[in-house]
Amino acid sequence: MKGIVFNLLEQVVVSHHGEALWDDLLDKTGLPGAYTSLGSYPDDQILALVGAASEALGKPQGEILRWFGREAMPLLARHYPAFFAPHRATRSFVLSVNSIIHPEVRKLYTGAGCPHFHFEDGADGALLLGYNSPRKLCALAHGFIEGAADHFGESVHVEHPSCMHRGDIRCQLAIRTLAAAEIVGDAA
């Protein structure tokens, strides 16, 4: 995993919970915490940090990954505005990941192991995102989608009809952009 992911995790943890929690996570995992954005680090290190955050915050690891993805998106938008500028909505942004964003990430961060997503339109108008990766970070993808929706001023509902964590061969995320009436109905 590229160091930029570790840097983002540190920024998110510190901005929401302070330097002390980040230091505690490093102490609990025995990791040095000196990650360069261009460096590559074993996947088990990010998973160890997420596990330690899960324990420290009393939340499941999937929830930590989802929170991290959502909160990292504004940082990504600030650091890489060119990835966001051509889009006005979550759907077009998400659809650009394979063809525009990940190729650019690979140019910036040589050796980045970006997942490849498969897209199709669901019968109910949902965008179906297929994900298969040995990292099994579908919750992080879920959070990134929610963060993108926040960026574009939209609300989305993301479901996992299939998930590798439940024994399925791949994950599938069904993404629906919610209309204002649906949001009001959900709050009622």
N, C-alpha and C positions, 0 to 999 in steps of 0.2 A: 504494500500500500504506500502511496506517495505521501511524503511528509506534509503536504498541504492539508491533507485530511486531519492529521494530528494537530497542526497549527489551528485549524478551524475549531476542532474540539476544545482545545485549550481556550481559545477566545470565547467560545460560547459558555463554557463552564465558568470561567473567571468573570465574565460580564454578568452572569446570573447568580453565581454563588460565591464569588471571591477567590482570590489567590490561594487562601488557606485550603479550600476544597481541592483545587488542582494539585497542590503539594501533597495533600493526603492521598489522592488517587495515585500519584507517583510513588509515594511511600508504600502503599498497600500492594502495588504491583511490582515494586522493585525496579521500575523503569527509570532511565535517566531523565527523560523529558526534554532532551536536546534534539529536537527534530527540525531539520532544514526542509524547506518546501520542496526542493528538488531531489532530496534523498528518498530512498526506498527502504521501507521497514517491513518486517514480518507482519502478516495479517493478525497473528495472535496477539500482537501488542495492542492494536486498537480494540480487539475483543476483550483483552484484559482490562483496559481502561474503562470500557463500557460496562463490564461486569462489576468493577469497583464502584463506578458511579451508580449503578443499579443498587448495590448494597448500601452505599452511603445515603442515597436519596429515597430508599425504600420503594423503588418502582421497578417493574419488570424491564429486562434488557431491551425488549422490543419498543417499549415506551420511551426509553432513554434514546435509542437510535432515532425514533420518529421525532422526538423533541429536538435532538441535535440537528437533524436534517432541516427541519422547519426554521430553526433559529440561525442556521448557517447561511441560508439563502440570502438574507440582506447583506451579509458580508461578501458573498460571491458577487452579488449585483454591484456592490461598490468597487470591488477589485477588478471585475471583468464586465464592465457595462456594455461592451460590444456584443456579448452573448445575448443580452436582454433587449437591446435597442430595436432590433427589427420586429419585435413581437408586441402585440397589444393584448394578448390573452394567454392563459395557461396552456390551453390545448396546443396552439402553434409552437409555443416554447418547448413543451414536452416532446412534440413531434420532431423538433430540431436536434434533439440530443444525439442521436446516432450519426446524422449526416453533417452537422455543423459543430456542435459543442465538443463531443468526444474526440473528433479528429484534431481540433485545436488544442484540446487538453494534452493529447499525445505529442503535439509539436512543442508545447510549453514544458511538459514534464515527460521527458524521454523515458520509455519503459512503463508508462502508466497503464495499469491493467483495468481499463474501463469495461464495464459490462455492455453487452449489446442487447437492446430491447426490441421486441417484436410488437407491432401495433396492428390493431384491427378495430373496426367499428362494431360495437355491440348492437343488438337488435333494439335496445331501449335508448340508443343515442349515446351510451357511454363509450369512452375511449378505453379499449382493452389493451393493457400493457403487459406483455409477457416478459418474464425475467428468469434467467437461469444462470446462476453463478455459484461456484463452490463457496463463496463468501457468505451466501445466504443473507444478504443485507437488504431484504425487501422492505423492512421497516424504515431503513434510512431513505430508500427511494420514495416511500410513502411520505415521509417528512419533507423531502425536497419538493415533492409535488404540492404539498400544502403550503410550503414557503413560497413557491412560485405563484400560487394562487393569491397569497397575501400581497406579493409584489405587484401583481396585476389588478389588485382590488376586487378579486373574485372570491367566492366561497365554493369549495369543492367537497364532495363526499367520495371517499375512496374505500372500496371494499376489496377483500382478498378472497375471491371465489376458490382459488387453489393456492397452496403455499407449501414450499419445501419443508417448512417447520412442522407441517401436519402430515408429512410423508408423500406429498405430491411430487411429481417429476420436476415441475417448475412452478414458479409463482405467477399468478396473474392478478394484476390490480385493475379493477374497474373504476374509472375516473368519471364522475359526473359533475359538471359545473351546475351549481344550484342557482335557480332564479330567485329574485327577491321574495316572491310569494312562498317558495319552499323554505327559505330561511326563517321567515316569520312563522310558518306552519310548524317548523321544527321547534321553535322557541315556545310555542303554545302548550 
